[in-house]
Amino acid sequence: MDCAPKEKKFEIAEQYLAKHDGKPGLFLILVAKAQAVVWEVVQTQAGKIVDIKRKKPLPFVNHYSFHIWDAEWGHITIKMSGHPPFGAQIILNGHEYVSCGANRAGIQFRKQGNCFVDTPDGAGLAKVADTLSEAETEGRLRQLCNRWIYSACLIFGLDLDEQERSGFQYQYSTYQLEYSRNLRFHSGKQMWEVLQRLVDRTRGRLDLKVVKTIFGFKYRPRVKRLKQNKWGVEVETPVYDLPVFHVHYGKLSLKIYSKGERVLRIEVMVHNASETPYRRKLENFPKTVLWMKEVVERFWNTLHCIDACFIGDETLEKLPAPWADCRITHMCPASGL
């Protein structure tokens, strides 16, 4: 299916996925134009190659998004350029991986979009999610990529014989990652109050030293790097007057926002894996996931330490009274969960 510019391809895929019978395989190919590296081959009249040069500026060429259902990883997307060397991006969703693992383990759960909102076995679901930080995950990822990219995608450009004769092989690396933790509240109003207080009491105290500690970096970044990759804390209010709390550190960022009516999500985003301590090698994927988990935990502990408690309004009038008659309202980040 050809897609128009700015058409939301993931919505098209969701419509087709809703009708899918759950069998592993390729179920949809979407075509759209995007910039890509294209090489121009200069030949003599006898057909001898004398030069290979890269076209500048980068031209817009057809990219093919192969939507595949995998039994272990769920819905995956392989976006491939239609020109040699057929550069590809493989997009995975960790929530789909956890869903498939929970189904195999017999764990019941309920999802709203890309968020788990209810389960009677939270520990079991977390155990499935923690397998992404195991060392064996690198091998499973490599098997997944090899299982589909040659037979379901590249075969449209090079058949199996041409692939074997040319020795064509892909080398995989990690580019972008996201890791999130969801906190479910019984009351949406209480969640909103907790988020508002966290934003009001925290953003002014997150200086560079604290942000650097949260991301686990020992040394202060150079001034040149700070100019190129800005750091800072900002608050956005996109819809329904609900704040979105951002912490930026170069190409790494943290975000707190509401996911639905009663779910508060804390998310760390790696916009370029080369900024992480483990860089972009695929074999370091489990270590990077574990590092992101630690970043979220340090961030949440920092918020808890900064805003561990506050004095209620009714307490201010009783401050001159004996301590036994005063009330200190304790605000735990997990209150109302």
N, C-alpha and C positions, 0 to 999 in steps of 0.2 A: 504494500500500500504506500503510495506517494503521499508525503505530508507537506502541508503548506508551511511557510515561514511562521515562526512563533506558535505553531500548533503544539499543544501539550501532548507529547507522545505517550507519557506514562498513563494518561487517562484512556487513551485508545487501547493500550495494552491491558489495563484493568478490565475494560469491557470484554475483551476476548478471553482474558483469564477467567472471568466469572463463568463463562460457558465451557471452559476446558474440563475434560473428564479426569484430570489428575494423572494421566499416563505420561511417563518421561518422554521428552522429545521437543522438537522445534514446533511452535504453534503460530508464530507471527513474524513477519519481516517488514519493518518500516524503513522507508527511504527518505532521506533529507540531505540537503546540501550543507557542507561546512568546509572550513579551511583545512588543508592537509598538505603534508610534504609530498611533492611530486618531482620525480627525477626525469630529466630530458636526456635521451641517449643520442649522441652524435655518431653517425656511421659514414664510412666511405661508400663509394658506389659499389665496391665489391662486397659490402656488408660487414666490414671489419669495424668494430667499436673503437673509436679514437678518444672519446671523452664522455663522461657522465657528469652532468651538472644539475644543480638544484634550481628549480624555477623560483624567481622572486618577482613580485611579492607572492605569498602563498595563494594559490588559486582555490576557488570553491569547487569541490567535487562531491559526487554522491557518496554518502555514508550509509551503510546498511546496519540497522539495529536488529539483531537476531534475538528474539525472545524465546527462551527455552525454559521448560519445567524439568528440574532435576529432583530425583527422589530424596537426596540427602540435603540439598541446599535450597530447594524450592525454586522460586522464580529468579532466573539470572538473565542478564542482558549482555550481549557481546556486540559492541559497536565497532564496525570495521570499515576502513577506507576501501574504496573500489579500485585504487591504484596501487601498484607495487611500491614499497614492500608490504602492503596490506597491514598497516599499523592498526592495532586493535586495543580497545578498552573493555575490560570485563567488570561488570557492575554486579555486586552481590549485596544482599540484604541480610544482616545478621538476625533480624526478627524472623525471617522466613526459615533460617537455619534452626533457630530455637523451636519454632513451631513444628517443623518436621521431626526434630529430635524428641519433643514432648509427645507427639502422636505415637512415635515408636515405643516410648516408655509408658504409654497409657496415662499420661498426666493430663487432666482436664484443665482447660483455660478458656478465657474469653478475651477477644481482641476488639479494639476499635481502631480501624485503620492500621497504623504502624505502632500500636501501643498495647501492651498486655494490661488489662484493667482488672482482671479477677482470676484467681486460681485457688483451689483448696490446698495445693502443695507448692507453696512458694519456694521451699528449700529444694525440691526436686527440679523445679524450673530453673532456679539459679545454678544448680549443678550442671544442667545441660548447657547453659550459657557459658559457664566457666571452661568448658572444653575448648572454646576458641583460643584460650591462652595456653593450651597444652602444646608440647613440642611436636606432637604428631599432626597438628593442624596444618603445618606447612606442607606435608606430604599429601594430605587430603585435598588441599587447595590446588596443588600441582596436578593431581589426578583429575580433579574436576575440570580444570582448564584444558588439559590434553584430551579429555573425554569428548569435548564438544567442539573446540575451535577448529580442529582439522577436518572432522567428518561432517559437521553441520554448517560451517561458515566458510572456511578457506576453500572448500571443495568447489565453490562457485567460481573461484579465480584460478585455482590449480587443482586438477584432479589428483587422485591418489598416486598414479604413476608419475606425474610431474613432481609431486611433492617428494617422492622417494628418490627420483633421479637427481633432483636439485639439492637434496639434503636440507630442505626448508624447515626451520625450527624456530619457535618463539622462545624468548627469554622473558620471564615474568618478574615484575617488581611491584611494590606497593606504592601507590600515589596518594590517595586521599582516604581518610578513615574517620569514623564517628563512633563515639562510645557514650551511652546514656544510662542514667539511672532514674527510674520512675518512683515517685512517692505518692501513694494513693491516700486521699483524705476522705473521711466520712462526710465532711461538710465543705461545700464549695466556698462558702463565705469565710470559713476559717482558713482555707487555703489562700484565699485572696489577701486576708489580713496578714498572714505569715509572710507572704511574698512581698507585700508593701513594706513591712517593717524591715525585712532583710535588705531591701533595696535602699531604704532611707538611712539605715544605720551602718551600712557596709561600704557603699561606693566611695565615701570620702576617706576611708582608712586603708583602702587597697593601694598602697604605693608600689613603686617598682620593686623594692626589696621583698615585699610580701608576694607579689605576683611571680617574681623570679623563683621564690621558694615553692610556691604552689606547683609550678611546672617542673620543679626538680632540677633547676640549673644552679650550679654552684657559684658561677662568676657572673658579674654584671656584663651585659653585652656591650660591645664597642659602640662609641658614639656614631660611627659611620653606619653601623647596622641599625641603630635606632632611627636614623633618618630615613633609611630605605624601608624598614619594616616597623611601623609604628606600634606602640603599645599604649594601652589606656583602658579606662572603664567608662562605659556609657549605658544609658537607659533609653529604650525605645518604647513607644506605645502605639503599636500598629493597629489593633482592632479591639473593640469592646473595652477600651480603657484598661487593658491588662498589660502591665509592664513586661518588657523583655530585658533582662540584665545581661550585658556583654562584658567580658574581660578579654582583651586582645594582647597577644605577645608575639609579635612577628606574624608568622603564618600559622600560629596556633591560637585557639580561642576557646573560651568557656562561655556557656550560656545557661541561664535559668529562665524558664517560661512555663506557662500552663499548657497542658496537653489535654484538651477536653475540659469538662466542668470541674472534676475533682482530682486531677492528676497533675502533679508538679514534676517537671522533667529537668534534670541537670545533665548537661551534655558538653563533652569536650570534642572539638573538631580539629582535625589535622588537615589543613588545606594543602600542605606539601610535606610528604613523609621525610624528605631530606632534612627537615627542621627538627626531627625527633632524635633522641640519643642513639637510635639504632638504624637510622637512615632508611633506605628504600629496598633493601634486599628482601626477597620473599621469605628466606629462611629465618629472618628476624621478625616476621609477622606476629607470632605468639608473644614474643617479648614486648613488642610495641603495644599489643592489646593489654597486656598486664601493666605496662607503664601508664597507659591511658586510664585504667581502672584506679591506679594509685593517685593520679592527678585529680580525678573526681573526688576521691576520699580526702585528699589534702585540702581541696577547695571547700568541701562540706565541713571539715573540721575547723577550718579557718573561719568560716561563717559562724559556726557554733561558738567558737571562742570569742569572737567579736561581739556577738549578740546573744550571749548565753542567758541573760536575764535583763529585764527592764522593770522600772518602778511604775505600778499602775497609777492612774490618775487619782483614785481615791486615797492612795497612800501619801500623796504630797501633803494633804491636810493633816495627816496624823504623824508627821515626822517629829514634832516636838514631844509626842507621847512616848512612854516606855517602849522598848523594842518588842516586847511580847505582844503589844497591841497593834503593831504594824504588820502589814502584809506586803510581801514581795512577790510579784507575779513572775513566775518562772516561765520563760518561753524556750522550750526545746524545739529544735528544727523538726523533730519528728512528731510534734504534738498534733493530735487529731488524726493520726494515721491508723 
